C-alpha cells in the first residue's frame, strides 16, 4: 500500500510513532503543526489526512478549514483526546469527514483508514 499516502498532522512524537507502527504499510508524511499540515496538503495530494485537533502554531480545526478552502475532496479525519459530542460536531463543522478518539486503538485506526480507501 506504499502508493496510498497519508498526511499525519501530529505534534506529539509518541503519538506519531504509534500511528506509524499501526499504519506501517502506508506511506506516511508528518506535519508537526497545523500550519505545516496546510502547507503540505497544498503542495501534494494525499489519500487521507489524519488531523490532530490540538497542535501548536495552528490547531487542527483551523488547519482543516484552511485546507477545505482549496480541497473539498481529500478525507480529513479528526484525531483528538476530547471525545465529547461537541468536539465531534466542531470537527465535522470545520470540514472533517470523520473522527477518531485518543488513545488510538489499532482496530479503530485501521478501520477508519480502510473506510476511505
C-alpha positions, 0 to 999 in steps of 0.5 A: 500500500506504499502508493496510498499516502497519508498526511499525519498532522501530529505534534506529539512524537509518541503519538506519531510513532504509534500511528506509524507502527499501526499504519506501517504499510502506508506511506506516511508524511508528518506535519508537526503543526497545523500550519505545516499540515496546510502547507503540505496538503497544498503542495501534494495530494494525499489519500487521507489526512489524519488531523490532530485537533490540538497542535501548536502554531495552528490547531487542527480545526483551523488547519482543516478549514484552511485546507477545505478552502482549496480541497473539498475532496481529500478525507480529513479525519479528526484525531483528538483526546476530547471525545465529547459530542461537541468536539465531534460536531466542531470537527465535522463543522470545520470540514472533517469527514470523520473522527477518531478518539485518543488513545488510538486503538489499532482496530479503530485506526485501521478501520477508519483508514480502510473506510476511505480507501 
